[in-house]
Amino acid sequence: MQDIIIVGGGHAGFEAAIFLSKTINKILLITKNINNIGELSCNPSIGGIGKSNLVKEVDSLGGYIGYISTKSSIQLKKISTSKGEAIQCTRSQIDRKKYKKNIKKIFNKKNIKIIQDEVLKLIIKNNTVIGVKTKNNHFLSKTVILTTGTFLNSKIYIGSIKYKEGRMNEKNSFILSKQLNYLIGPSKKLKTGTSPRISYKNIKFKNLKKQTGDFNPIPSLSERYKIDKNYKNMKCWITKTTEKTKEIIKKSLKTSPMYKNVINGNSPRYCPSIEDKVYRFYNNKKHNVFLEPDEYNQIYLGGVSTCLNYKFQKLLLNSINGLENCQITKLGYSVEYDFLNPKNLKKSLESKIIKGLFLAGQINGTTGYEEAAAQGLLAGINSYLYINNKKYWYPNKKNSYIGLMVDDLTKNGVTEPYRIFTKKSENKLNLREDNSSKRLFNVFKNLKITMNFNFLKIKKKNINNQVNNIMINKNIINQIYLHFKYKDYIKIQNFSIKKQKNIKNFKLKNFNFFKIKSLSKEISEKLNKKKIKNIKDVLKINIIKNDSLKIISNYFKKLI
């Protein structure tokens, strides 16, 4: 009998397994393909706005996504450096082969049993999970973590062609999805996609804009990894679509599964397909296309996710500046898959319906390697606490982006693939990339103790003199500097948060939302139909997005 079974070997499953391997418990990871553990299914990069904050927090809690992505980098770059430190982020361009190799090395060092098989059903007794049934066997356990990614009842679309797969050449999990729909459901559908890859040859690089990484200093997504001396800062490039691209896509929409109502799942709003970009933002003359070095002398085309057929993919790519003669090596495609309502989860990521069952990653409606890794780590931590009869642990939204994400998922659910952003936090001045190890309990406990000590000793007036006399590392010096830089702003931020809470409790009786002129008529009409008692009731309505909520909040701020 196993202590913990993990279903799936993506980023959520990987982080859960690595954390649990540090315990004395027996861990079994079941995956359909051992060779694809930690696969980068989409673009070969990790980090970016909001996402790098998650990666740094995972790193601070002992996770590995930041460590492996830094170790496997071909380019590291700080983004949004013209803005404040609360918005700045790190992005790592990845060598896919090296990334998978480094993941395997970590697994080889850990006491984790891995089996290649397909999980068909959960074994349930008295509303408690006690194991899994696979194609070839069955395994009993004290708890199960589901990290199924995009494989639940999934279908891949390329033009009129449809495959019952969750990733190209990997079959979906239909039977398991059917059982989960019955036990926990009803499940809903989401859609994601990936861009075409092209050959490195025949690209007119002289017509493209170069994008290089940073060298002095070289940023990192992990405090535990020192940049290798052999680190190569490879180039990326950027180009743009043309008016011709728009016309080709306009003609192609009648053949697109998305616009023929074949695909019904909502797609990521902040990472739309090229068809969506042109259709929804038709007045935009051009859209950015990012050329990212990939394995086997290929280039991944960021920003051109599509499910058009080969003919239209070829035409649209050849209409882009510098790609007039490019050769497609892998077609882009869309994946429609089932996910389960995350409102049925506790903040520990344990199911409210099936005891001992934890869910992490895209099964909860999120998108991205980083969001999956953070959930996997949290599920791993709490599955260990569960089998040892200890109190669950999870960070809150005030001290971390992991806590913010979990709070959003479990309270609000999702209507589209969930992506983390810094703007989602009202406490973002405190939740910076640079202070994740101070905010969260991490393996570098001495750093936290040292920093707290220094804050007590150092006064603003003589900070420069005292820093010169204290043997402390650059990170601590930077923390001290940022503490005083943001001190007054954080006071203002906290006052704003307090005022926001007062707004939420602001009583409304028979209020006519048409009075808020900048609010759309559709939203005003729907709100008037609801029996709204206070602003808290507005927050509970799924149709209300962040932009509309800000308009409503700003209106009532003037009345308080």
N, C-alpha and C positions, 0 to 999 in steps of 0.2 A: 504493500500500500504506500502511495505517495503522500507527502504532506500537502504539496501545492502543485496543481497542474496549470500550465500556461498554454493557451490555445492560440497559436499564431506567432510568427517570428519577425514581425516588422519592428518599427522603432518602439512601440508600446510594449510588445512582448519581450524585446531585447532588454530594455531598461528594467522591467519587472524581474526578469531572470537574473540579471547581473546583481541587482540589489539583494535578491533572495539567496544568491550563491554565497554571500558573506555570512549567512546564518548556518546553523547545523541541520536545518530541515532538508528533507529529500525533495528535490525540484525536478519536475518532468516538463519539458517543453515539446509540444507536438506541432509540427509544421508540415505542410504539403510538400515543401521542397527545401531540404537542408541547405542547398547551394544559394538560396535566395534570402537567407536570414539578414536582416538589416538592409534590404534592397532599397535603393533610391529610385522609386517608381517613376518619379517625374523629373524635375530639373536637378542637375548635380550641384546643388548649393544649399547651404544651411545658414540661417540667421536672417537679418533684415529687421525692419521696424517692428518692435514688439516681440518678434520671434527670438531675437538674440537675448532679450531679457529673460525669456523662458529658459533658453539654453544655459545661461549663466546661473540661473536659480537651480536647475537640475544639477549642474556641475557642483554648486555649493552644497547640495544634499548628497553628493557622492555618485551621481549619475555619470554617464559616459558619452553622451552625444556631443558635448562640447570638446571633450578630450580627443575623441576619434576624428571629428570634423577638422580640428586644428592640425592634428597629426597627418591627416590625409589631404591637406590643403595644397592647391596650386596657386591660389591667390587669396590674400586676406586684406580686407578693406573696411575702413570706418566710413559710415554713411551718415548724412545729415550733419556734417561737422560745422556747418555755418549756423546751426541752431544750438541750443543749450544741451548740457550733458544728459538731461532727463529724456531727450528725444534721440540723442545719438545712439547708433547701434553698430554692430559688427556683422560683416557678411563673409562667409567662407566659401570659395569656389572649390569643389571637391574633385579629386581623382577617384572615379567610381571603383576601379580595380583595387586601389590602395585602401579605400574605405572598407570594402568587404573583407579584404585580407586582414586589416587591423581588427575588425569585429571578430573574425574567426580566431585570431590570436588570443583575444580576451576570453572567448568561450572555452578555448583549449586549456586555459589556466584555471578555469573554475569548475567546481564539482556540480555540473549540470548534466542531466541525462537528456539527450535529444533524440526524438523518434520521428521518422518521416512517415506520416500517415494522415488520413483525413478524419476529423471528428464529425460524427454524424448526429450524435445526440448527447445531451446532458443526462446523467443519472440522478433523478430527484427522489428524495424520500422525506415525507412530512414537510414539504416546502423548503427543504434544505438540499443543496447540491452535494452529492457524495462521490462524484466521479464522472467519467465520460465514456461513451461507446464510440469506437472508431471502426473503420472499414475492416480492420484485421484483428481487433482485440477490444478489450475493455479494461479501464484502469480506475481504481478507487482512490479517493483522496479526501483530505479534510476541507479543501477549498479549491475553487477554480477561477482563473482569470481569463476572460475572453478578450482577445485582441485580434479580431477577425479582419480589420481593415476594410477594404472595398469588396470583400468576397461574398457577403451575404446576398444570395439570390441576384447576383450581379450579371450585367450584360455589357459587352463592349460593342460600340457602334463605329463603323467606318462607312459613310454613305449608306447604301441600302443593305450592307452586309452586317450581320449580327452574330456575335459569339457569346456563348454562355460561360464567360470568363470574368475574373476579377482583375487580372493583369494579363497582358498578351501571352498566350500559350500556357495559362494556368487556370484550370477549371474553377468554377464558383462553388459555393457551399449552399446548395438549395435545401437539402434535408434539414440541416441545422437551423437555417433561417425559418423554415416552416414551423419547427418546434418552438423556437424563440418567439415567433409571432403569436403562437398559441399560449405560451406560458407568461410572457411579459408584455406582448404587443398591445395594440396593433403596431406593426412596423410601418415606417414611411420611407419614401425614396428621396435620395439626393443624387446629384450628378457632379462628376469631376472629369478632368480630361488632361491630356498631355500633348505636347507639341511634336512636330516632326523633327527628325534628325537628318542632317545632310552631310555629304562628304566634305572633308576639309579642302578637297581640290575644287577648282573652278569657281572659287569665291574671289571677287574683286576687292581684296582687303584695302587697297589704296583708296577706295570710295567709302570706306567705313571709318567711324570714329573709334580710336583706341580707348580702352579702359584698363588702366594698370592698378595694381594693388599698392598698399602702403609699405614703406620700408623703414622709416625712421619716425616713430617706432613701428614695429610690426604688431598689429593688434592680435588678440587671441580670444577664443571662446571658452578657454579653460585656464584656471589658475594653476592647474596641476601639470600643464605641459609647457615646456620651454621650446620655443621655435627651433627646429633643426637647422644646423649650419648649412645643410644642403638644400634648404627650402628654395624652391624656384618660383619666382613671381611671374606667372604666365599672363599673357594678355587676354583680355576679353574685348569684344567690340560691340558697337551699337549702330543700328541703322534705322530706317523708317519705312513705313508703307507709303504707297503713292495713290494718286487719284485712280490709277488703273486698278490697283488692288481693291479699292472700294467698289468699282464697277463689276469686277469679277465676282466678289463676294455677294453683291446684290443679285447677280444672275444665279448664283449657286444656292441661294436660300431655299428655293423650291425643292432642292434635292437633299437639304440638310435634315437629319433625323430630329434635330431640335425644333425646327420650324415646320415640320410635318406632324407635330404632336406625337411622335413615336417615343421621344424621351420626355417624361413628365416631371422628373425630379428637378428641384431647384439647384442652380449652379452657384459657385462662389461669386458673390457680388464684386469682390475686390481682386478677383483673378478670372475675368470673363474670357470666353473663347473669342477668337478673332471675328467670328460671325456676330457675336453679341456686341463687340466693340463697335463694329461698323453699323449695325442695326440700331443700337441704342444711342450711339454718339455720332450720328451721320454727319453732323456739321463739322466734326473734327476732320481736318484734311489729312492728317497723318497720325500714325500710332507707332510707338517705339517697338523695336525688335532687338532683343539681346542675343548675341552670339556667344555661347559658352562652350569652351573646349570639353569634349566628351571622349569616352573610350573608343578604341579602334579608329583613330583619326576621323572622328565624327564631330560635328558641331550641333549642340542642342540649341533650338531657337526659342528662347524665352519670349513670351508674349504672343505666341501664335498657336495656342491650343486650339484644336479643331477636330471635327468629326466628319469633314467633307470627304468625298471619294477621291481616289488617286488623281483623276483628271483635274479636279478643281484645286486640290492641294498643290499640284505641280504648277498650275497656272498662277495661283496667288503668290507662291514663293518666287517664281521667276519675274513677278511684277515689282518685287522689292529691290530697292537700291543695293547694288553689289551682289545680288543673288540671281542675276539674270540667267546665268548658265549653271546654277547649282543642281546637284543630283541628290534626290531623296534616298536615304538609306533605310529609314524607318518612318512609317506613316504616323501621323498624329491620330488619336482616337479619343472617344468619350466613354466613360464608365458610369452606368446607372446602377445604384446598389441600395440595399435596405439598411436602415439604421433604426435604433431603438430610442424612444423618448427619454432623454437624460433627466427629465423631471421625476422619473421613477428611480433615481439613484439617490443615495445618501451622499453627503460631502466626502465620505471616505471612498466613494465610487463603488460601494456595495449596493446591490439591488435591494430595493425596498420590498420586492415581491418574493425573490428566492434568496434565502439566507445562505451566506457563504459564497455567493456568486459576485465577482467583481468584473466590471467592464471598463475598458480603456481604449482610447483612440477613435478611429472613424466610426466605429459601432455606436458611439455617443453623439455623432453628428458633427464632429470637428474635421478640420482639414489641415494638412501639413505635418511634416516629420516632427517639428518642435512641439506642437500641441500634443501629438501622440506620445512622444517620449516623456513629457511631463506627467501625463495621466498614467503611463505605464509605471513610472517610478512610484507615484502615489498609491496606485493599486497594489504594487509590490509591498510597500511599507505596511499598508493596512491589512493585507492578507496575512502577513506575518503576525501582526497584532491580534487579528481575529483568531488564529489557531492557538495563540498563547493566552487567550482570554484577557487581553489588555485593552485599554481605552484607545479608540481610534485617534489618529493624528492627521491634521491637514492644516496648511497655512491659510490665513484669512486674506480677504481682498485688500486690507489696509497695508499688509506687509509683503505682498508678493503678487506677481501676475499669475502664478499657478492658482493662488487662492481666488483671484478675480475670475479666472476662467471657470473654475469649478463652481463658484457662486452663480455666474451667468448661466451655466449649463443646467444646474440643478433647480434654479429658481425660475428661469425664463424659458428653458427649452430652446430649440432651434427651428427655424423655418428655412434656413439656408446653411451651407457648410460654415461652421464657426471658425473665425480666424481672430487671433489676438492682435490688438493694437494698443499703443501707449495711450491714445486718446480715450480709450474706454475706462481708464482709471482716473478717478477724481483726486487720487493721491500720488500722481505720477512724479512729482518733484522728489518724493522720497524713494520711489521705485526705479532707481537707475541701474544701468548695467554694472557700474563700477562698485556698487555697494551691496551686491547680492549676498556675498559671504558674511557681511555684517548683519544683514536682515535675517538670514536663515542660519539654522544650525548646520555648520559644515565641518569637514574634516580638519580645516584650519582653525581650530578653536583658539589657538594662541593669538591668531590675527585679531579675532574679536575682542579678546581680553586686553591685548595691547592697545587696540584702538580706543576702547572705553577708558583705559588708564590715561592715554594721551589727551583725551577730551577734557578730563578733569584737571590736568596739569597746565594746559595751554590756554592762555587768554588771547583775545583778538589783538590787543595792543602790541604784544611782544612776540607774536607768532613766528615771525621770520628768524629772530635771534634764537628762540628755543628750538625750532626745527633743526637749525644748523648744529646744535649741541646734542641732539638726540640721535642715536643710531637706529633709524627706522627706514623701512623700505619705501620705494616710490609710491606704492599703492596707498600706504598710510598717509604720506605727505599729501597726496592728491585728495584723500578723504577729508583731511583736516581743512584743506583749502575749500573744497566744495561745501563742507559743513557751514562755514562762515559765509560763503557766496550765496547759499540758498536759505540761510537761517530766517531772514525777514520775509522772503517769498513764501516759505513754508507756513509762516504764521498767517499770511494772507490767505493761502490755500486752505488751511484748517478752518479759518473764519468762514470762507466760502462754503466749505463742506457742511459746517454747522447751519448756515443759512439755508442750504439746500434741504437739510432735514426738516427745517421749519416749514419750507415750501411744501414738502411731501405731506405734512399734516394739515396744510391749509384747507379749511372746509369749503366745499362747493355745494351749493344747493340750487338746483334748477339753473345752472350757469349755461349761457348760450355761447358755445365755442366759436360761433361765427363772429363774435366780437374780436377774436384774435385774427386780425386781418392777414398776417403773414402765414397763417396756417392754411393748408390746402382745404378746399371745399369738401373733398372726399373724407379727410380725417375729421373735420368739424362735424360733418353730417353723421358719421359713425359714432363719434363721442356723444353727440346730443341724444342719440338713440339709447345709449347705455345709461344706467343709473349711477352716475359718478358722484360719490360722496366727498372724496378728497383726491389730491394728486396721486396718492398711493394707488388708487383704483386705476388711474391712467397708466401707471407702470405695468399693471397686470395684463394690459390689452396687447396682444401680439402684433397688431398692425402698427403700433406706435414705434417708430424707429428713433434713433438718437437725435437726428436733426429736428424732427417734430417735437420731441421731448424738450429740447433746448429752447425752442420757440415758446412752448407752453410755460416752461420754468421762468424764462426771462420776463414773460408777461406778468406773472404773479409776483416776481421779485419786487416789482415796482409798487405792488399793493401792500407789501409787508413793512 
